[in-house]
Amino acid sequence: MIFSSVFFIFIFLPIVLLLYFLVPKILKNPVILIASLIFYAWGEPVYILLMIFSILFNYLTGLEIDDCRSKGLDKKARTAFWLAVGVNLGILGFFKYFGFFIDNLNAVLPFDISYHPLALPIGISFYTFQTLSYIIDVYKGKVKVQKNIIYFGTYISMFPQLIAGPIVRYSDIEDQLKDRKVNLALFGNGTAWFLRGLAKKVLLANNIGMAFDAITALPLGEMSVLTAWIGCAAYTFQIYFDFSGYSDMAIGLGKMFGFNFMKNFDYPYTSSSITEFWRRWHISLSSWFREYVYIPLGGNRVSIKRNILNIFIVWLLTGFWHGAAWNFIFWGIYYGLLLLLEKFVLKNILQRLPGIVKHIYTMFFVMIGWVLFFSPSLGSALQYIGTMFGIGACALADATALYYLSNYFILFIILIICTLPYTYKRFSHCMVSSKVKRYFVLASYIALFILSTAYLVNATYNPFLYFRF
């Protein structure tokens, strides 16, 4: 089940909201938990068992760690902690990386190891990181152990952000699990977030995605330089509006139920450096790696050589987290190298450059990075990048490039405008200014909802891009 579907918007969500607001406070978390399990089991009934196991195992392990700590049994607490880390990462590794490792072994061994490819449980990377954050924080004493299994199950399986984030750390919503209130203003704000996200996904991401799909279906030998750049630009916008659209919808749904999730995007395409870009893109993932990997490794409080190694490790893991393929690993290494260059070589140079030059520099390398991200393999990524720079391209520009440029020109302009903070800030300002402007904004949201619904009625199944991670 996906948020951008007629069934979810008109049947599942209204029923869950109705039940949630009808039941007394003591039953609100059980309603969310049951709804979340149904939501997750809708497309993958078998993997609901994996979800239930994750909830029960980490709940009991958290209790064990806390009990050992309270009795001064630090060694037993440490054993339970590393067991939990091993089991969680082991499950993630088995489902997500088993085939990758076997394929690479088969490439070097004189014989083949046969295996049956496993379907990846949707959202496993996200909820695994959430369970790990809980176990780590309980072990370090940063949060109190959750003794109510319903509360804990609600945290792990909460359907608004279960499938593709944002990654919500237990410490961020610990108090909200126990006590939260929803008023009309918060519910209305949540609805606005949801509708903006829905429009991003359905009206922007899906439409520009059609251009990307059509261009990347062309043989590279028949693609011009301009066509390759248009395809890359199309994906650059598609991935942003698709993923940020999902995050906005998740944040909006959270608010409808009284939860406040962290912002996951902060206009990343306005960045003036790669470092700034990663402070604005997928914020919950970046902060997770900083909190649970980079800082424990020593962060920047160590020697320069060790700091370089720490950054390299974090970005190698970031790339591997996104997918079990060499292009994702090199994507992580690519950004790690860029960030190291900015930190130790380019920092003073970038500060002296004009703003527009810094922005072009940032977007150039971001777009190259997206080629590594969307390509099915490292080899095809290098071929596509080569085409963007004239290697193997059929021409500098051709009729195909002009066709896509003319047909999608207006959409590209709209996409650029919608990446700017001014657009949303102006829209938000109208919400609190004159009554006429408020009515205009309300009418705009209604129009977005009607347009998005119209597209959904005629659309085929189109899941969010980050579902596969």
Buried (B, 14 or more C-beta within 10 A) or exposed (E): BBBBBEEBBEEBBEEBBEBBEEEEEEBBBBBBBBBBBBBBBBEBEEBBEBBBEBBEBBBBBBBBBBBBBEEEBEEBBBBBBEBBBEBBEEBBBEBBBBBBEBBEEBEEEEEEEEEEEEEBBBBBBBBBBBBBBBBBBBBEEEBEBBEEBBBBBBBBBBBBBBBBBBBBBBBBBBEBBEEBEBEEEBBBBBBBBBBBBBBBBBBBBBBBBEBBEBBBEBEBEEBBBBBBBBBBBBBBBBBBBBBBBBBBBBBBBBBBBBBBBBBBBBBBBBBBBBBBBBBBBBBBBBBBBEBBBBEEBEBEEEEEEBBBBBBBBBBBBBBBBBBBBBBBBBBBBBBBBBBBEBBEEBEEEBEEBEEEEBBEBBBEBBBBBBBBBBBEEBEBBBBBBBBBEEEEBBBEBBEBBBEBBEEBEEBBEBBEEBBEEEBEEEBEEBBEEEEEBEEEBBEBBEEBBEBBBEBBEEBEEBBBBBBEB
